[in-house]
Amino acid sequence: MADYQKAFEYAFSLESTDLSKSQIKLNGLPLWKTLQRNGFSQGELYALFKGLYGAELWRLLRGAKICNQKTAGLLLLVASKGFLPDLIHELQHFMGIEQNNEMCGKTIKHLNNMPANKVHQWLSASLAYYELVQHRREIVDGKTSVLGTLKGEIIPNIGILTV
């Protein structure tokens, strides 16, 4: 079964060594930035994130029941970015089980029985997709007004990726 400490270190290593670049820096998370603006030090932020926020995400995704350590780390990363409910919904739809957007026993069982390399590929691709959609939304929100696009601004059209 997966270990929280190892999953946390994998997902949030401050020095990314994984060439897949699926790891992120903690200081890039919106929660981290908000707390930092409110006067928390780096050490305080790390302790809060690891001891409270990360541990709560681990509990929600039922990380200790996931067999593969890298899968657990990727899921923790997905959860920290706020994409876990959507990802679980897609996974449950794909597996043909009741869709409740929560990490239930059936979801974990199917996840643990799937080939680990395929799960890792899917999680990495899903993370990249959701980040792309989120980035596009930020661009659109930042460059539009009540009347639409600001004069002279170009908003990229991602086509089928529009959500």
Salt bridges, closest charged atoms under 4 A:
GLU56 OE2 - ARG59 NH2 2.48
GLU131 OE2 - LYS81 NZ 2.72
GLU153 OE1 - LYS143 NZ 3.44
